[in-house]
Amino acid sequence: MDGKVDPDRIARVAKDIADPDLCCFQEVAVNYPDLDAAHDQPALLAAALPGYSTHFAVAVDTPDDSGTTAGGRKRFGNLVLSRLPVRQVFRHSLPWPAEAGRPHMPRVALETVIEAPLGLVSVFTTHLEFYSAKQRAAQVERLCELKAEAAAHSAAPAVDKDKDSGPFKPFARPANAILTGDFNMRPEDPLVARLNEVWRDAWAMANPGKPHDPTFCLHDDSFSKAPYCCDFIFASRELEKSIKAVRVDARTRASDHQPVILELRD
């Protein structure tokens, strides 16, 4: 919030707050000097967090016309850093229905299948559209479909061993799943209720009856004079008994959004 973009500092804050096994970042950029991100932020964050594997999903991919790189690309999306083994990675483009007269951009959901102490867990991270409720609604529907798709894969019969070589080699896609990100909507939004029909709000499971702590506009009122929550963690129903705690760090000024921390039991 001091106006300086420093991936090393972001990595230090993440380690100090939670020493996380998994970090889910949104708004990660490559070659965007207009965002004070003239370099490769995924690479810088990975270098600042040794021992973590790096998984980047690009939503926006355009020519770099800034002159900072020869023939390079400008990329913007979501990032997962994991010190747990990652079995498989999926990059899901989210719907982007046309809508005139509003700023908007492509969106993506990054899915990583993690070998966690409690077993395989699919961890999604995303960043939904801010300016368009129409696009955000379509993106929520796709996230619900992805949850159902993963559950169907987990229940699918094994592949014939004679046909499981090369890229056809099967990897388990578990029913256990976690969905994180900046959803750009408040807890009372009907689209949050729609997600709760398929997923479960991990905050509500860990803090029954307690309103969401605010995650946005705590230290800056440019978008709202009153802080509110728009950053959520959802989980599959199968994980409810494994959720130990969900909390928001309200003190850090590392971002205009506050970190949300999920702890799971082994």
Summary of the structure (lengths in Angstrom):
residues: 266
radius of gyration: 18.6
end to end distance: 35.2
largest distance: 61.7
contacts: 785
relative contact order: 0.13
helix: 27%
strand: 33%
